[in-house]
Amino acid sequence: MPFCLSAQYNFGIGNSNYSGIQGGRINPGMLAGSSLKWEINGLSAGELYDNTFIYIPKGAVPPLGFKSIYNGIIDNQHFSTHYDPADPGKLYHFTMTTEVLGPSFRFNIGSDQSIGLTIAARSNENMRDLPGSTAQNAFAYLMQTDLWNKPLSDHSSRVNGMGWLEYGLNYGAVLIDNGGNKLKVGINLKYLQGVVAAYVKNTNLNYTISDTTNLSFTHSSVDYGRTDYDTYRRIGSYNDLNHGHGFGADVGLVFEHKYDPNDPVRYDYRLGVSLMDMGSIDFNRNAAAFHLQTDSANFSAWRQVHLTSNLAVDRTLSAVFYHGGRRPPIILPWPCRRRLVSRPIFV
């Protein structure tokens, strides 16, 4: 018997009188005047993934059998793509956001103020303007033979990814409450610890995949940067996770109106606006930025190359683009500064 489920991403609980900490993740103004006098969050997590390229066809995943599902996903057996050979330059996008909210608390001060502390681990990754040929080659690990021996190009791809820890001190207050109207404001000040980051920009690649023995580039250049992920293999202390630091803030306003001023809980409508994730992280520890450029280069036996460290990746790419020469890593703290994307939210 078929049935239908409906759901909302955070907004359902985030706008209720009992939203508390979760409401503050959408609008800090929700913290003030909460119906919860106090609360403690142990551990909660959420993830959001979206893209315009990869999909799972209906009926491709078996309803039972975890091993079959897992192996099918790992081996790309359950996935299909929207790649159109007639339009290899069509652009696609990918995005993924993850948040783990750790030990956190908040409590009311009287009836019109709130104070709290939040600890969270977050990540955000996005790939923008990937041509179909680039996305399909990445999906097939450069092994799609109908894309071999064809001149391909990529002049638009942009990749950004960042993972960080944040420690936030939040405060909310009711500014106006005349019985029928209520205006609340909230702010969350955050210390940010950068854990991992990477980017690719200024992409200008012209390439041809001959077969598994040769990948050639002509008149190509690209910029990329990354934190040193080799350090994670020897983590011995909390400080080993730290590749930079920064500060951020969230601010929000909430307006409520109710026709019955004698009802302390019910409201007739609520309007809110917030600006989230203002700030930046300066990845200035174990981070490097690179520029690659060549008029003509060949990557021989690329299928047999096994890259097991970021140093191996950097040296191999440098050797390919500079014909065996190797430029030293360019440690540039400022270009590795990754800014959090401010998210205005209107409710």
N, C-alpha and C positions, 0 to 999 in steps of 0.2 A: 504494500500500500504506500503510494508516494506521499511525502509530506514536505513542507517548506519551513526553513528556519530563517529568521531575520536577525541582524545584529548591527551594532554600531561600534566603532573603534574609539573607546574611551569617552566619547561625548555623552553617552547615556548616563554613566555614573559620575562623570566629571562635572556635570552641571546640577547635581542633586544637592539637597541640604546636608547630606551625609557623605559628601565626596572627600572632604578632608585632604589628606596628603595627595591622593590621586587627582583631585580637582586642582590642586596647586600646580600639578605638572602641566596643566592646560592654561590656567590663569591664576597667578598668585593671589588675586583679589578674592578668590573663593575661600581662602583660608580664614578670613575674618568672619565672625558671627556664625561659625559652623555649629550645627546641631550636636556634633560630637564634642564633648568637653575635653577629651584627650584621646590620643590613639598612638599605637606603636605598629610600625611595619617591620615584619621580620625579613621576608624575601619575596619579591615578585618580579616577573619578567614579561617582556612582550617583544614581538618582532613583526616588522612590516616589510614585505618584499613586493616589488612590482617591476614589470618590464614590458616592452612592446615587441619582443623578439621570440622568446622561448615560451612554449606552452605544452601542456599535457593533453593529448586528445581524449575525448570522452571514451571511457571504457578501457583505456590503456593500462591503468593500474588495477591489479587484482584486489578484490575487497578483503581477502585474507592472505596471510603469508608474508610476515614481516621481512624475511630474508629475500624473497622475490622482489618485494617493493624496494628494499635497500639496494640490492644488486642492480636492479633495473635503473634506478636513479644514478648510481655511480657510473654505470656503463652507458648512460644516455639512451637506454632502450625504451624508456617511457616518454621521452621528450621529442617534440617536433619543433620546427622553426618556421618563421614567416619569411624566410629568405626567398627572394624572387630573382631567378637568374636573368630575367629580362630587365630588371632594375637593380643592379648590384650596388648602386650609389644611394639607395634609399636609406635614410637615417633612422637609427633605433636608440632606445634609452633603457637604462637599468638603474634601479635604486633599491637600497636596503637599509633599514634602520633597526637597531637593536638597543634595548634598554633593560638593565637589571637593577632594580631598586633594592638596595640593601638595608641594613638596620637604620631606621629613621623614626622620628617621633615629632609630635606637635601637641600643644595644649593651649586651651583658652586662658586668657588673662581677663577675668571679668566676663562680660557678655559682648564686648565689642573689640577685643584684641586677641591676636593669636601669635605664637612664636614657635619655631620648630627648627629641626636640623634634618637634612636629607643626605644620604650617601648613595651614589649611583655609579655604575659602569655603563658607558654608552658607546655606540659606534654608528657611523654613518658612511655609506659608500654610494657613489653614483658614477655612472658612465654615460656620457652625453654625446649625441651626434656620431654614433658609430655607423659607418657605412655597412650595408648588408654583407658585402664580401669580407670585411674585417670580422664582423660578428660570426659569420658562418665558418670562417677559418679558425677562429678561437673555439667555436663549438666542436669542430671536427679535429682539433689539434693539428691543423695544417695537412690533414690526410684526406681531404675531399678531392679526388683525382680530377673531377671536372673543373676545378679551379686551378689546376696545374697548367703551366705553359701558357698563361694568360697574363697580360700586363694589368696589374691591379694597383690601386692607389687609395690613400687615406689622407685627407687634408683637413679633417674636422674633429677627430676623436679627442675627447677630454676625459680624463679619469681622475677622481679624487676619492680618497678614503682616509678615515681618521678614527681612532679609538682612544677613549680617554676616561679618566675617573674624575668625578666631581663631588665636591663637598659644599653643600649649600646651607646658609643660614637665612631663614625666611621670617618675614614679619607681615602681618595683615591687620588692618584697623578699619572700623566703621567710621567714616567721616561725617556722614549725615544720616540721621534716623528720626523722621518726624511722624512716625506711625504709618504713613501711607507710602513714603518713598525712603529708600535706603541706598546710600552710595558707599561702596567699599573699595579699598585700595590695598594692594599687596606688592611686595618686592622680595626677590630672592637673590642674594649675593653669593657668588660661587667661586671657590678656588678650584682651578682645573689642572689636572696632571696629565700630560700627554703620554700615552703609552705607545701608539703606533700611528704612522701616517705614510701616505704615498700619493704621488700625483704623476700624471703624464699630460703635457700640454704642448702647444706649438707644433702639432703633428703635421709633418709634410713627408709622407712616405710614398715612394713609387717602387714596387717590388714585383718579382716574378718567382713563383715556386716551380722549379723544374721537376723535381721529384724528391725523394728522401736524401739525395746526395748534394743538392745545391739550392740555395735561396739567395737571390741576387737583388741588390738595391741600386737605384740610379737617382742622382740628384735628390737625396733624401736628408732630412734632419728631424730631430725630435728632442725635447727637453723632458727630463724626468728627475724626480727626487724621492727619497725614501729614508725612513729610519732604519737603523741597523737591526734587522730581525735575527741576526746570529746571536745577539746578546741574550735572547730568550732561552737559548740552550744551556746557559750557565747561570741561570737565575739563582742567586744565593741570598739575596736580601730584597726588601721592599724597594730599595733605591734602584735596583737593576731594571725595574719597569719604567722608570722615569726618563723620558726622552725630551722633556721640556715642560713648561708650566705656563699658566696664564690665569686670567680672571674673566668672569662672565656675570651676567645679570638677567633676570626676568622681571618684568613689571606688568601690572594689570589693574584694570578698573572694572567694577561690576555695579550695575544699577538695577535695583529691584523696585517693582511697584505692586501694591496690593490694595484692593478696594475695601477690604475689611481690616482696619488697623488693630482690631482686637484679637486677630488670629496671629500668634507669634511665629508660626511655621509656614503656613501656606502663602504663596505669592501668586500673582496673576500673570506677570511676565518678568523676564530677566534679560538684560542686555549686558554683554561683556566685550571688552577688547583687551588684548594682551600682546606684548612684544617679547618673544622668547628667544633665548640663546644668543643674546648680544655678547660679543667678546671675542677673544682669540687665544690661541696657544702658540707659543714660540718654541718650535722643535729645534733646539740648539744643542742637543746632546746626542752624540752618536747618530747624526743625521748628515746626509750628503745630497748635493744637487749636481746633475750632469747634463751636458749638451753633447749630442752626437750629430755628426754631419759628414756626408760623403758625396762625391760625384759618382763613384762606382765602387761597389763592394760585393763580395761573395761570402756567404756563410756555408762552407762546405760541410757535408756530413752532419747537418743540423739534427737529424733524427737520432744520431748516436750520442749526442752530447747530453750529459747528465749534470745539471746544475744544482748543487746541494747547499749553496750558501749565497748570501748577497754579494760577497766579494767575488765569487766565481761568475755571477751574473754580470757584474760591472766589468770585470776583466774581459769576459768573452765578448760582450757588446762592443767594448772599446777596441778589441783586437779586430773585430769584423769591420767596423766603420773606419778604423784608421790603419787598416792593412797590416796588422800584427803589432803596431805600436800601442802603448797603453798610457793614457793620460792619468795622472793621479786624481783621486777623489777631490772634488771641490767642496769643501765644507763651508756652506753659506747659510748661517742661521736665518737671515731675513727671508730669502726665497722659500725656506721651509716653514715659514709661519703660516699656519692654516687657520683661517677665520671661521668661526661657527656661523652658520647661516641663520640670520635672524628670521624668525617665523611669526609674522603677525597673525593673530587668531581672532576672528570676530564670531561672537555667539549671539 
